[in-house]
Amino acid sequence: MSRVVVGLSGGVDSAVAALLLKQAGHQLTALFMKNWDDDDDQAYCPAKQDLQDARSVCERLDIDLQTVSFSAEYWNRVFRHFLDEYQAGRTPNPDILCNQEIKFRAFLDYALDQGADAIATGHYARLEKNGTTRLLRAADDRKDQTYFLHTLNQSQLEHSLFPIGDLEKTAVRELAAQAGFKNHDKKDSTGICFIGERKFRDFLERYLTREPGEIRSLDDEIIGHHQGLMFYTIGQREGLRIGGRKGSDGDPWYVAGKDTGRNILRVVQGMNHPALFNRRLRTGRLHWIAGSAPALPLACTARIRYRQPDQYCLVTQGPEGTGIVEFREPQRAVTPGQSVVFYDGETCLGGGVIEAAM
């Protein structure tokens, strides 16, 4: 029996994680993190309801619940980076950094300081601990969250548990219903980590100043105006407000690039326009879960976005630990700021932030 602190979000996944740990006989306590203090709009950040749901689960399981705020850590380690990336015209993935810096650093450090042996979460992933800890895909491939966990290191994974990694989502909900959890049919959260499902453009404008500019074709023809590069991502179709144009074939327009120096949004017509596809990309410094890089070049599979089917690629070493990734097939909408994550079969190897398409 070990001492485990389970992170309860108020959702069904972490609730069933707690249930399974309790049934396994662990010495269990729960912790609810509330790391966003600006709760002026409960429709988008229902922290009070989430806390109520977490308390209800703890009452059913007869375990203690602590509430802790890591708001300062979230602001300094995650949200500042989030804003800086959008200001630079990139598209960050805050959930990845949130896992790295808050759930598996601030929370983990807090739990270990309290005398715990490990933390547990409701992530859909599996661990194999045999000398080196391997991060494995979840049994439910549709819910697998290893993409968001690829920056974790050996120490973080050694002290972590993912109790629902072997379960399908339907089984998780069935277990929650059998246990009498009120949140057994609660909708899954899809918003920004700890911030919620807000109206994204309005939310960004509270922190960043919009800088409207021109929308141009690849031939440099002005065909419209944008509201600020931060509001658009590569491959985006919605929100461009480019109507029918004389001589045009009528196909919709898509974002193909950003000229941040001139504040120009570049667009092309047609979802399969060649400018939307790239076979190679360059990353920032690569992170390897095993603690050291494998022999490079490395033939493996990769994903450049969550839930993308695996893509065959070759990873080669760039300067100062960066990487060059060449895919067997051209990839659509390679997006700077997002992450490319590598796999060897069911094992998540690591990854890096996409710096540029090539």
Residue frames as qw, qx, qy, qz and C-alpha x, y, z in Angstrom:
[[0.000, 0.888, 0.461, 0.000, 0.00, 0.00, 0.00],
 [0.440, 0.102, 0.016, 0.892, 1.35, 3.41, -0.98],
 [0.000, -0.681, -0.367, 0.634, 0.36, 6.97, -0.16],
 [0.299, 0.331, 0.573, 0.688, -1.23, 8.57, -3.23],
 [0.161, 0.540, 0.250, -0.788, -2.70, 12.01, -3.84],
 [0.372, 0.440, 0.721, 0.385, -5.21, 11.93, -6.67],
 [0.030, 0.174, -0.090, -0.980, -5.91, 15.12, -8.58],
 [0.230, 0.571, 0.784, -0.077, -9.69, 15.56, -8.82],
 [0.082, 0.060, 0.305, 0.947, -10.95, 17.96, -11.48],
 [0.480, 0.271, 0.355, -0.755, -14.64, 17.39, -10.91],
 [0.607, 0.342, -0.477, -0.536, -14.84, 15.26, -14.06],
 [0.959, -0.087, 0.038, -0.267, -15.66, 11.58, -14.43],
 [0.770, 0.414, -0.433, 0.218, -12.15, 10.44, -15.44],
 [0.141, 0.472, -0.625, 0.606, -10.36, 11.59, -12.29],
 [0.682, -0.308, 0.279, -0.602, -13.30, 10.40, -10.19],
 [0.984, 0.067, -0.118, -0.119, -12.93, 6.83, -11.51],
 [0.528, 0.493, -0.545, 0.425, -9.16, 7.06, -11.07],
 [0.262, -0.454, 0.545, -0.655, -9.81, 7.75, -7.39],
 [0.884, -0.113, 0.095, -0.443, -12.32, 4.90, -7.22],
 [0.897, 0.263, -0.344, 0.085, -9.83, 2.38, -8.63],
 [0.289, 0.499, -0.591, 0.565, -7.07, 3.53, -6.29],
 [0.536, -0.371, 0.404, -0.642, -9.39, 3.23, -3.31],
 [0.961, 0.016, -0.033, -0.275, -10.38, -0.29, -4.36],
 [0.749, 0.399, -0.453, 0.274, -6.71, -1.20, -4.75],
 [0.752, -0.530, -0.304, 0.248, -6.11, -0.32, -1.12],
 [0.451, 0.374, -0.154, 0.796, -3.92, 2.76, -1.46],
 [0.266, -0.595, -0.422, 0.630, -3.73, 5.30, 1.33],
 [0.273, 0.498, 0.498, 0.655, -5.60, 7.94, -0.62],
 [0.007, -0.661, -0.308, 0.685, -6.27, 11.65, -0.37],
 [0.443, 0.651, 0.491, 0.374, -7.58, 13.98, -3.08],
 [0.239, -0.458, 0.004, 0.856, -6.58, 17.44, -4.23],
 [0.376, 0.791, 0.466, 0.124, -8.60, 19.95, -6.24],
 [0.417, -0.170, 0.144, 0.881, -6.55, 22.58, -8.08],
 [0.214, 0.893, 0.396, -0.012, -8.13, 25.95, -8.80],
 [0.586, -0.253, 0.182, 0.748, -5.47, 27.88, -10.64],
 [0.144, 0.415, 0.366, 0.821, -7.39, 30.59, -12.45],
 [0.109, -0.352, -0.563, 0.740, -8.58, 33.36, -10.13],
 [0.244, 0.184, -0.148, -0.940, -10.57, 35.36, -12.68],
 [0.079, 0.304, 0.948, 0.052, -13.94, 33.63, -12.42],
 [0.249, 0.274, 0.116, -0.922, -16.12, 36.52, -13.58],
 [0.651, 0.213, -0.343, -0.643, -17.88, 34.32, -16.12],
 [0.552, -0.204, 0.770, -0.249, -19.02, 31.03, -14.60],
 [0.838, 0.430, 0.117, -0.314, -20.52, 29.93, -17.91],
 [0.675, 0.622, -0.391, 0.067, -16.99, 29.42, -19.25],
 [0.328, 0.387, -0.739, 0.444, -15.04, 28.57, -16.10],
 [0.712, -0.488, -0.219, -0.455, -17.39, 26.64, -13.78],
 [0.317, 0.360, -0.753, 0.450, -14.87, 26.10, -10.99],
 [0.452, -0.235, 0.493, -0.705, -17.52, 26.18, -8.26],
 [0.903, 0.086, -0.037, -0.420, -19.49, 23.36, -9.86],
 [0.699, 0.382, -0.588, 0.138, -16.30, 21.37, -10.49],
 [0.022, 0.368, -0.713, 0.597, -15.34, 21.70, -6.82],
 [0.691, -0.109, 0.310, -0.643, -18.82, 20.62, -5.76],
 [0.907, 0.226, -0.279, -0.220, -18.55, 17.55, -8.00],
 [0.473, 0.415, -0.692, 0.354, -15.12, 16.71, -6.57],
 [0.295, -0.303, 0.608, -0.672, -16.48, 16.97, -3.02],
 [0.850, 0.017, 0.058, -0.524, -19.35, 14.68, -3.92],
 [0.798, 0.314, -0.513, 0.031, -16.93, 12.03, -5.18],
 [0.213, 0.389, -0.709, 0.548, -14.84, 12.26, -2.01],
 [0.574, -0.211, 0.402, -0.681, -17.94, 11.85, 0.14],
 [0.924, 0.129, -0.166, -0.319, -18.88, 8.68, -1.75],
 [0.762, 0.317, -0.504, 0.254, -15.34, 7.30, -1.35],
 [0.669, -0.737, -0.078, 0.059, -14.83, 8.59, 2.20],
 [0.711, 0.059, -0.032, 0.700, -11.55, 10.33, 1.42],
 [0.210, -0.745, -0.154, 0.614, -10.26, 13.77, 2.40],
 [0.503, 0.687, 0.301, 0.429, -10.19, 16.58, -0.16],
 [0.367, -0.532, -0.014, 0.763, -7.70, 19.43, -0.14],
 [0.431, 0.852, 0.259, 0.145, -8.09, 22.54, -2.28],
 [0.536, -0.456, 0.200, 0.682, -4.88, 24.21, -3.45],
 [0.443, 0.887, 0.094, -0.090, -4.25, 27.10, -5.80],
 [0.657, -0.185, 0.320, 0.656, -1.16, 27.21, -7.98],
 [0.343, 0.892, 0.289, -0.046, -2.35, 30.44, -9.62],
 [0.109, -0.878, 0.352, 0.306, 1.02, 32.18, -9.44],
 [0.477, -0.264, 0.762, 0.350, 2.77, 29.17, -10.93],
 [0.534, 0.539, 0.639, 0.132, 0.16, 28.90, -13.67],
 [0.222, 0.959, 0.077, -0.156, 0.44, 32.56, -14.59],
 [0.163, -0.811, 0.490, 0.276, 4.25, 32.61, -14.61],
 [0.403, -0.282, 0.830, 0.262, 4.99, 29.20, -16.12],
 [0.390, 0.374, 0.816, 0.204, 2.07, 28.67, -18.50],
 [0.255, 0.842, 0.462, -0.110, -0.10, 31.69, -19.19],
 [0.076, -0.820, 0.257, 0.506, 2.69, 34.21, -19.84],
 [0.301, -0.213, 0.790, 0.489, 4.15, 31.81, -22.41],
 [0.341, 0.558, 0.755, 0.053, 0.68, 31.34, -23.89],
 [0.160, 0.923, 0.193, -0.292, 0.29, 35.10, -24.40],
 [0.197, -0.666, 0.495, 0.522, 3.83, 35.58, -25.71],
 [0.392, 0.050, 0.835, 0.383, 3.30, 32.88, -28.33],
 [0.312, 0.734, 0.602, 0.033, 0.04, 34.35, -29.59],
 [0.014, -0.910, 0.047, 0.412, 1.59, 37.82, -29.64],
 [0.240, -0.495, 0.662, 0.509, 4.35, 36.40, -31.86],
 [0.611, 0.370, -0.337, -0.614, 1.77, 34.99, -34.29],
 [0.238, 0.179, -0.954, -0.026, 2.26, 31.37, -33.24],
 [0.749, -0.302, -0.244, -0.537, -0.35, 28.86, -31.99],
 [0.021, -0.407, 0.829, -0.383, 0.71, 27.37, -28.64],
 [0.693, -0.275, -0.629, -0.223, -0.69, 24.28, -26.93],
 [0.246, -0.609, 0.428, -0.621, -1.13, 25.33, -23.28],
 [0.918, -0.281, 0.012, -0.280, -2.36, 21.90, -22.16],
 [0.854, 0.226, -0.328, 0.334, 1.08, 20.42, -22.83],
 [0.242, 0.476, -0.419, 0.734, 2.85, 23.08, -20.76],
 [0.599, -0.494, 0.135, -0.616, 0.16, 22.87, -18.10],
 [0.973, -0.150, -0.174, -0.016, 0.88, 19.17, -17.62],
 [0.700, 0.315, -0.340, 0.543, 4.63, 19.77, -17.54],
 [0.173, 0.407, -0.336, 0.832, 4.65, 22.73, -15.16],
 [0.497, -0.363, 0.204, -0.761, 1.50, 22.47, -13.03],
 [0.915, -0.172, -0.074, -0.357, 0.02, 18.98, -12.82],
 [0.958, -0.003, -0.165, 0.234, 3.33, 17.11, -12.87],
 [0.464, 0.354, -0.347, 0.734, 5.58, 19.71, -11.29],
 [0.230, -0.422, 0.283, -0.830, 3.79, 22.09, -8.90],
 [0.836, -0.275, -0.056, -0.472, 1.20, 19.48, -7.89],
 [0.893, 0.067, -0.406, 0.182, 3.73, 16.65, -7.77],
 [0.335, 0.369, -0.489, 0.716, 6.19, 18.69, -5.68],
 [0.466, -0.419, 0.212, -0.750, 3.39, 19.64, -3.28],
 [0.925, -0.179, -0.177, -0.286, 2.26, 16.03, -2.88],
 [0.779, 0.170, -0.463, 0.387, 5.78, 14.70, -2.31],
 [0.073, 0.429, -0.424, 0.794, 6.39, 17.43, 0.27],
 [0.664, -0.348, 0.132, -0.649, 3.25, 16.21, 2.06],
 [0.436, -0.341, 0.815, -0.169, 4.74, 12.72, 2.30],
 [0.862, 0.344, 0.147, -0.342, 3.02, 11.09, -0.68],
 [0.622, -0.202, 0.659, 0.371, 4.71, 8.38, -2.72],
 [0.235, 0.185, 0.680, 0.669, 2.93, 9.32, -5.95],
 [0.390, 0.342, 0.145, -0.842, 0.23, 11.39, -7.58],
 [0.332, 0.292, 0.867, 0.230, -2.53, 10.07, -9.80],
 [0.284, 0.345, -0.088, -0.890, -4.61, 11.72, -12.50],
 [0.691, 0.389, 0.536, -0.291, -7.43, 10.80, -14.85],
 [0.251, 0.621, -0.517, -0.533, -5.30, 10.91, -17.98],
 [0.947, 0.247, 0.155, -0.134, -5.81, 8.27, -20.65],
 [0.396, 0.682, -0.608, 0.090, -2.30, 6.84, -20.79],
 [0.955, -0.281, -0.096, 0.026, -0.38, 3.88, -19.40],
 [0.058, -0.817, 0.564, -0.107, 2.98, 3.45, -17.72],
 [0.960, 0.021, -0.253, 0.120, 5.41, 0.56, -17.77],
 [0.241, -0.854, 0.416, -0.198, 7.89, 0.82, -14.91],
 [0.976, -0.073, 0.066, 0.196, 10.86, -1.51, -15.28],
 [0.612, -0.156, 0.122, 0.766, 14.06, 0.41, -14.65],
 [0.002, 0.039, -0.238, -0.971, 13.22, 3.07, -17.23],
 [0.363, 0.486, 0.621, -0.496, 9.60, 4.23, -17.15],
 [0.119, 0.139, 0.671, 0.719, 7.86, 4.05, -20.52],
 [0.395, 0.356, 0.267, -0.804, 4.84, 6.16, -21.41],
 [0.176, 0.147, 0.913, 0.338, 2.40, 4.00, -23.38],
 [0.339, -0.185, -0.383, -0.839, -0.70, 4.81, -25.37],
 [0.532, -0.034, 0.528, -0.661, -4.03, 4.29, -23.64],
 [0.350, 0.174, 0.918, 0.067, -6.16, 1.26, -24.37],
 [0.355, 0.782, 0.493, -0.142, -8.82, 3.62, -25.78],
 [0.512, 0.076, 0.308, 0.798, -7.01, 5.09, -28.77],
 [0.039, 0.746, 0.426, 0.510, -9.78, 7.64, -29.30],
 [0.414, -0.898, -0.106, -0.107, -9.08, 9.13, -25.87],
 [0.817, -0.074, -0.111, 0.561, -5.31, 8.59, -25.71],
 [0.096, -0.995, -0.026, -0.031, -3.61, 11.65, -24.13],
 [0.786, -0.258, 0.140, 0.544, 0.07, 10.77, -24.48],
 [0.414, 0.636, 0.195, 0.622, 0.37, 13.63, -26.99],
 [0.225, -0.877, -0.012, -0.424, -0.21, 16.05, -24.09],
 [0.766, -0.622, 0.158, 0.037, 2.18, 14.18, -21.76],
 [0.869, 0.363, -0.078, 0.327, 5.22, 13.87, -24.03],
 [0.201, 0.766, -0.332, 0.512, 7.29, 16.52, -22.16],
 [0.737, -0.623, 0.166, -0.204, 7.29, 14.61, -18.88],
 [0.279, 0.622, -0.717, 0.145, 10.58, 13.20, -17.59],
 [0.602, -0.004, -0.792, 0.102, 11.57, 10.03, -15.78],
 [0.097, -0.020, -0.662, 0.743, 11.27, 11.52, -12.31],
 [0.476, 0.034, 0.080, -0.875, 7.78, 12.85, -12.99],
 [0.747, 0.042, -0.499, -0.439, 6.56, 9.58, -14.46],
 [0.424, 0.093, -0.839, 0.328, 8.18, 7.49, -11.73],
 [0.030, 0.169, 0.648, -0.742, 5.96, 9.23, -9.17],
 [0.487, 0.156, -0.100, -0.853, 2.78, 9.17, -11.27],
 [0.313, 0.183, 0.930, -0.055, -0.14, 6.79, -11.75],
 [0.407, 0.128, -0.339, -0.839, -2.72, 6.68, -14.55],
 [0.422, 0.016, 0.843, -0.334, -5.37, 4.29, -13.17],
 [0.673, 0.493, 0.371, -0.409, -7.82, 4.50, -16.10],
 [0.121, 0.606, -0.596, -0.513, -5.26, 3.97, -18.88],
 [0.104, -0.053, 0.975, 0.190, -6.42, 0.40, -19.48],
 [0.305, 0.502, 0.727, -0.355, -10.10, 1.33, -19.76],
 [0.132, 0.459, 0.560, 0.677, -12.39, 2.43, -22.57],
 [0.142, -0.176, 0.143, -0.964, -14.29, 5.65, -21.95],
 [0.657, -0.302, -0.401, -0.563, -17.60, 3.78, -21.90],
 [0.719, -0.224, -0.613, 0.240, -16.28, 1.54, -19.13],
 [0.236, 0.066, -0.386, 0.890, -15.17, 4.58, -17.13],
 [0.404, -0.234, -0.057, -0.882, -18.67, 6.04, -17.25],
 [0.761, -0.256, -0.536, -0.261, -20.20, 2.68, -16.32],
 [0.582, -0.116, -0.596, 0.540, -17.94, 2.38, -13.27],
 [0.003, -0.128, 0.234, -0.964, -18.82, 5.94, -12.24],
 [0.592, -0.273, -0.273, -0.708, -22.54, 5.20, -12.51],
 [0.769, -0.216, -0.600, 0.034, -22.19, 1.97, -10.51],
 [0.447, -0.054, -0.506, 0.735, -20.31, 3.88, -7.81],
 [0.140, -0.809, -0.550, 0.151, -23.12, 6.43, -7.56],
 [0.323, -0.265, 0.072, 0.906, -21.08, 9.38, -8.78],
 [0.306, 0.763, 0.381, -0.423, -23.33, 12.27, -9.76],
 [0.154, 0.744, -0.367, -0.536, -20.86, 13.28, -12.49],
 [0.634, -0.031, 0.746, 0.200, -21.00, 9.91, -14.30],
 [0.520, 0.593, 0.538, 0.297, -22.54, 11.53, -17.40],
 [0.106, -0.862, 0.006, 0.497, -20.85, 14.93, -17.11],
 [0.652, 0.753, -0.001, 0.096, -19.66, 16.40, -20.41],
 [0.784, -0.095, 0.024, 0.612, -15.91, 16.21, -21.00],
 [0.115, -0.876, 0.031, 0.468, -14.04, 19.49, -20.68],
 [0.728, 0.433, 0.287, 0.447, -12.60, 20.84, -23.94],
 [0.045, 0.994, 0.007, 0.104, -11.45, 24.32, -22.92],
 [0.380, 0.658, -0.479, 0.440, -8.05, 25.77, -22.15],
 [0.644, -0.149, -0.647, 0.380, -6.38, 24.12, -19.15],
 [0.302, -0.403, -0.537, 0.677, -7.79, 25.70, -15.93],
 [0.073, 0.160, -0.064, -0.982, -9.43, 28.55, -17.89],
 [0.472, 0.420, 0.670, -0.390, -12.43, 26.83, -19.41],
 [0.404, 0.401, 0.687, 0.452, -14.44, 27.03, -22.60],
 [0.019, 0.694, 0.178, -0.698, -14.48, 30.77, -23.18],
 [0.572, 0.799, 0.181, 0.029, -15.12, 32.78, -26.33],
 [0.797, -0.117, 0.091, 0.586, -11.52, 32.66, -27.44],
 [0.364, 0.547, 0.151, 0.739, -11.25, 35.91, -29.40],
 [0.335, -0.844, -0.097, -0.408, -12.88, 37.95, -26.63],
 [0.817, -0.538, -0.015, 0.207, -10.66, 36.27, -24.06],
 [0.716, 0.112, 0.087, 0.684, -7.42, 37.04, -25.92],
 [0.156, 0.702, 0.152, 0.678, -8.40, 40.67, -26.36],
 [0.552, -0.822, -0.118, -0.077, -8.47, 41.10, -22.60],
 [0.722, -0.532, 0.215, 0.386, -4.70, 40.57, -22.52],
 [0.507, -0.060, 0.468, 0.721, -3.36, 41.39, -25.99],
 [0.253, 0.642, 0.027, -0.723, -3.89, 44.37, -28.27],
 [0.725, 0.446, 0.508, 0.128, -5.28, 43.48, -31.66],
 [0.114, -0.561, 0.384, 0.724, -3.31, 44.74, -34.65],
 [0.720, 0.561, 0.364, -0.186, -5.48, 44.65, -37.79],
 [0.181, -0.513, 0.588, 0.599, -3.71, 44.25, -41.13],
 [0.570, 0.427, -0.373, -0.595, -3.99, 43.04, -44.68],
 [0.800, 0.037, 0.598, -0.018, -4.92, 39.63, -46.01],
 [0.310, 0.670, -0.481, -0.473, -2.91, 38.89, -49.13],
 [0.969, 0.234, 0.007, -0.076, -2.61, 36.06, -51.60],
 [0.793, -0.267, 0.288, 0.466, 0.73, 34.41, -52.32],
 [0.504, 0.501, 0.303, 0.635, 0.96, 36.78, -55.31],
 [0.263, -0.199, -0.271, 0.905, 0.76, 39.69, -52.85],
 [0.197, -0.454, -0.447, -0.745, -2.70, 40.78, -53.96],
 [0.183, -0.018, 0.566, -0.803, -4.71, 42.43, -51.20],
 [0.364, -0.272, -0.765, -0.457, -7.96, 40.50, -50.86],
 [0.560, -0.680, -0.432, -0.194, -9.17, 41.47, -47.40],
 [0.014, -0.639, 0.454, -0.621, -8.25, 42.60, -43.91],
 [0.648, -0.227, -0.703, 0.186, -7.65, 40.62, -40.72],
 [0.459, -0.828, -0.128, -0.294, -8.34, 41.55, -37.11],
 [0.325, -0.748, 0.561, -0.143, -4.93, 40.52, -35.78],
 [0.527, 0.379, -0.754, -0.099, -2.59, 37.64, -36.61],
 [0.151, -0.222, 0.846, -0.462, -3.12, 36.15, -33.14],
 [0.674, 0.152, 0.362, -0.626, -6.68, 35.20, -34.06],
 [0.817, 0.437, -0.225, -0.302, -5.70, 32.88, -36.93],
 [0.609, -0.409, 0.669, 0.117, -3.90, 29.58, -37.29],
 [0.116, 0.366, -0.760, -0.524, -2.43, 27.73, -40.25],
 [0.072, -0.173, -0.955, -0.231, -5.08, 25.84, -42.22],
 [0.172, 0.451, 0.599, -0.639, -7.96, 27.89, -40.78],
 [0.100, 0.408, 0.670, 0.612, -10.99, 28.57, -42.97],
 [0.208, -0.797, -0.566, -0.026, -13.57, 30.15, -40.67],
 [0.326, -0.818, -0.186, 0.435, -13.54, 33.83, -39.82],
 [0.478, -0.063, 0.335, 0.810, -11.59, 35.13, -42.83],
 [0.250, 0.766, 0.360, -0.470, -14.59, 37.02, -44.20],
 [0.050, -0.350, 0.583, 0.732, -13.36, 36.85, -47.76],
 [0.668, 0.440, 0.370, -0.472, -16.37, 36.84, -50.06],
 [0.768, 0.400, 0.438, 0.239, -16.65, 35.78, -53.66],
 [0.186, -0.659, 0.296, 0.665, -14.09, 37.44, -55.91],
 [0.641, 0.679, -0.084, -0.348, -14.19, 38.28, -59.57],
 [0.531, 0.587, -0.608, -0.057, -12.37, 35.63, -61.58],
 [0.290, -0.383, 0.817, -0.320, -12.25, 33.28, -58.59],
 [0.405, -0.010, -0.863, -0.300, -13.27, 29.63, -58.88],
 [0.641, -0.477, -0.167, -0.577, -15.38, 29.91, -55.75],
 [0.753, -0.123, -0.582, 0.282, -13.31, 27.60, -53.54],
 [0.492, -0.863, -0.116, 0.002, -13.00, 28.70, -49.89],
 [0.308, 0.749, -0.423, 0.407, -9.86, 30.46, -48.64],
 [0.865, -0.412, -0.218, 0.186, -7.47, 29.04, -46.04],
 [0.236, -0.912, 0.333, 0.040, -4.67, 30.52, -43.95],
 [0.902, 0.317, -0.176, 0.234, -1.34, 29.45, -45.44],
 [0.652, 0.032, -0.270, 0.708, 1.10, 31.60, -43.45],
 [0.242, -0.936, -0.219, 0.134, 1.81, 34.71, -41.43],
 [0.519, 0.461, -0.114, 0.711, 4.22, 37.50, -42.29],
 [0.471, -0.717, -0.401, 0.321, 4.66, 38.84, -38.77],
 [0.421, -0.210, 0.069, 0.880, 7.18, 41.49, -39.85],
 [0.079, -0.126, -0.364, -0.919, 4.64, 43.12, -42.18],
 [0.375, 0.199, 0.609, -0.670, 1.55, 42.02, -40.24],
 [0.550, 0.260, -0.442, -0.660, 0.17, 40.21, -43.30],
 [0.696, 0.004, 0.673, -0.249, -1.99, 37.10, -43.29],
 [0.197, 0.341, -0.738, -0.548, -1.29, 34.89, -46.31],
 [0.700, 0.186, 0.544, -0.424, -4.16, 32.86, -47.74],
 [0.058, 0.185, -0.827, -0.528, -4.75, 30.39, -50.57],
 [0.712, 0.094, -0.021, -0.696, -7.83, 28.95, -52.22],
 [0.845, 0.108, -0.480, -0.210, -8.80, 25.32, -51.79],
 [0.739, -0.591, 0.277, -0.167, -8.25, 23.02, -48.82],
 [0.913, -0.051, 0.277, 0.295, -5.70, 20.98, -50.79],
 [0.341, 0.918, -0.190, 0.075, -3.66, 23.88, -52.13],
 [0.826, 0.209, -0.333, 0.403, 0.04, 22.85, -52.34],
 [0.114, 0.600, -0.354, 0.708, 1.05, 25.76, -50.09],
 [0.685, -0.515, 0.158, -0.490, -0.81, 24.10, -47.21],
 [0.994, -0.095, -0.023, 0.047, 1.41, 21.00, -47.36],
 [0.071, 0.798, -0.589, 0.103, 4.98, 20.41, -46.21],
 [0.902, 0.061, -0.424, 0.047, 7.06, 17.28, -46.03],
 [0.616, 0.043, -0.467, 0.633, 9.59, 18.62, -43.50],
 [0.322, -0.895, -0.122, -0.285, 9.58, 20.69, -40.34],
 [0.414, 0.369, -0.526, 0.645, 12.09, 22.10, -37.88],
 [0.613, -0.661, -0.431, -0.026, 11.62, 21.83, -34.11],
 [0.214, -0.834, 0.372, -0.345, 12.96, 23.52, -31.04],
 [0.020, -0.447, 0.862, -0.236, 14.97, 21.49, -28.55],
 [0.718, -0.110, -0.602, -0.331, 13.71, 17.92, -28.50],
 [0.488, -0.434, 0.576, -0.491, 12.64, 16.20, -25.30],
 [0.603, 0.113, -0.775, -0.151, 13.11, 12.45, -24.91],
 [0.746, -0.516, -0.017, -0.420, 11.10, 10.71, -22.18],
 [0.933, -0.064, -0.270, 0.230, 13.79, 8.07, -21.64],
 [0.501, -0.802, 0.082, 0.315, 16.17, 10.83, -20.50],
 [0.286, -0.490, 0.552, 0.611, 18.54, 10.61, -23.45],
 [0.570, 0.525, -0.238, -0.585, 18.16, 10.76, -27.22],
 [0.909, 0.107, 0.401, 0.039, 17.89, 7.53, -29.20],
 [0.485, -0.170, 0.540, 0.667, 20.30, 6.87, -32.03],
 [0.419, 0.786, 0.165, -0.424, 19.61, 9.44, -34.73],
 [0.463, -0.064, -0.254, -0.847, 18.48, 9.46, -37.48],
 [0.304, 0.094, 0.860, -0.400, 15.41, 7.72, -36.09],
 [0.342, -0.159, -0.664, -0.645, 12.67, 6.13, -38.18],
 [0.061, 0.268, 0.798, -0.536, 9.40, 6.29, -36.25],
 [0.011, -0.671, -0.619, -0.407, 5.88, 7.65, -36.44],
 [0.154, -0.130, -0.290, 0.935, 4.71, 11.07, -35.34],
 [0.025, 0.781, 0.618, 0.079, 1.70, 13.29, -34.83],
 [0.243, 0.207, -0.020, 0.947, 1.68, 17.05, -35.42],
 [0.428, -0.303, 0.066, -0.849, -1.69, 17.48, -33.72],
 [0.417, -0.073, 0.779, -0.463, -3.85, 15.62, -31.23],
 [0.717, 0.296, 0.554, -0.304, -5.76, 12.65, -32.64],
 [0.484, 0.641, -0.444, -0.397, -3.97, 12.77, -35.97],
 [0.997, 0.070, 0.023, 0.016, -3.32, 9.29, -37.38],
 [0.632, -0.530, 0.378, 0.421, 0.30, 8.25, -37.04],
 [0.566, 0.808, -0.146, -0.078, 2.58, 9.52, -39.81],
 [0.900, -0.059, 0.076, 0.425, 5.82, 7.78, -40.79],
 [0.120, 0.975, -0.161, 0.098, 8.84, 10.03, -40.52],
 [0.794, 0.107, -0.250, 0.543, 12.61, 10.28, -40.08],
 [0.334, -0.942, -0.018, 0.016, 13.99, 12.40, -37.24],
 [0.725, 0.304, -0.185, 0.590, 17.49, 13.84, -37.61],
 [0.500, -0.576, -0.259, 0.592, 19.57, 15.94, -35.26],
 [0.241, 0.874, 0.108, 0.407, 19.66, 19.70, -35.64],
 [0.331, 0.442, -0.428, 0.715, 21.93, 22.17, -33.83],
 [0.133, -0.270, 0.540, -0.786, 21.81, 22.36, -30.03],
 [0.211, 0.150, 0.899, -0.354, 19.38, 19.49, -29.56],
 [0.550, 0.393, 0.054, -0.735, 16.83, 20.68, -32.10],
 [0.560, 0.089, 0.815, 0.119, 15.39, 18.36, -34.73],
 [0.366, 0.312, -0.448, -0.753, 14.50, 18.06, -38.39],
 [0.572, 0.174, 0.763, -0.245, 11.53, 15.83, -39.15],
 [0.289, 0.279, -0.594, -0.697, 10.94, 14.52, -42.67],
 [0.683, 0.149, 0.535, -0.475, 7.64, 12.78, -43.34],
 [0.395, 0.096, 0.841, 0.357, 6.92, 10.04, -45.85],
 [0.154, 0.677, 0.628, 0.351, 3.79, 11.95, -46.91],
 [0.082, 0.371, -0.040, 0.924, 3.34, 15.75, -47.03],
 [0.205, -0.470, -0.728, 0.456, 1.60, 17.09, -43.94],
 [0.014, -0.713, -0.407, -0.571, -1.23, 19.61, -44.07],
 [0.305, -0.854, -0.052, -0.418, -1.14, 22.77, -41.96],
 [0.706, -0.088, -0.401, 0.577, 2.17, 22.37, -40.13],
 [0.217, -0.896, -0.196, -0.334, 1.70, 24.95, -37.38],
 [0.383, 0.360, -0.489, 0.696, 4.51, 26.75, -35.51],
 [0.360, -0.394, 0.380, -0.755, 3.87, 26.65, -31.76],
 [0.930, -0.123, -0.018, -0.346, 2.18, 23.26, -31.86],
 [0.426, -0.545, 0.722, 0.008, 4.10, 20.08, -31.02],
 [0.743, 0.299, -0.553, -0.231, 5.31, 17.11, -33.00],
 [0.643, -0.435, 0.553, -0.302, 5.23, 13.95, -30.86],
 [0.415, 0.428, -0.778, -0.198, 7.11, 10.74, -31.70],
 [0.852, -0.183, 0.323, -0.369, 6.04, 7.11, -31.24],
 [0.207, 0.343, -0.904, -0.148, 7.58, 3.67, -31.53],
 [0.354, -0.291, -0.882, -0.110, 4.54, 1.42, -31.66],
 [0.432, -0.749, -0.483, -0.137, 2.63, 1.97, -28.43],
 [0.585, -0.448, -0.210, 0.643, 5.50, 3.84, -26.77],
 [0.132, 0.979, 0.087, 0.129, 5.54, 7.65, -26.70],
 [0.772, 0.107, -0.124, 0.615, 9.18, 8.67, -27.16],
 [0.278, -0.532, -0.127, 0.790, 8.98, 12.44, -26.71],
 [0.386, 0.740, 0.455, 0.311, 8.81, 15.37, -29.09],
 [0.345, -0.229, -0.024, 0.910, 9.35, 19.06, -29.58],
 [0.248, 0.754, 0.301, -0.529, 7.68, 22.36, -30.44],
 [0.614, 0.509, 0.430, 0.424, 7.34, 23.05, -34.15],
 [0.251, -0.559, 0.055, 0.789, 9.41, 26.09, -35.10],
 [0.339, 0.558, -0.282, -0.704, 8.81, 26.18, -38.85],
 [0.869, 0.347, 0.349, -0.054, 7.58, 24.19, -41.83],
 [0.242, -0.557, 0.583, 0.539, 10.22, 23.43, -44.45]]
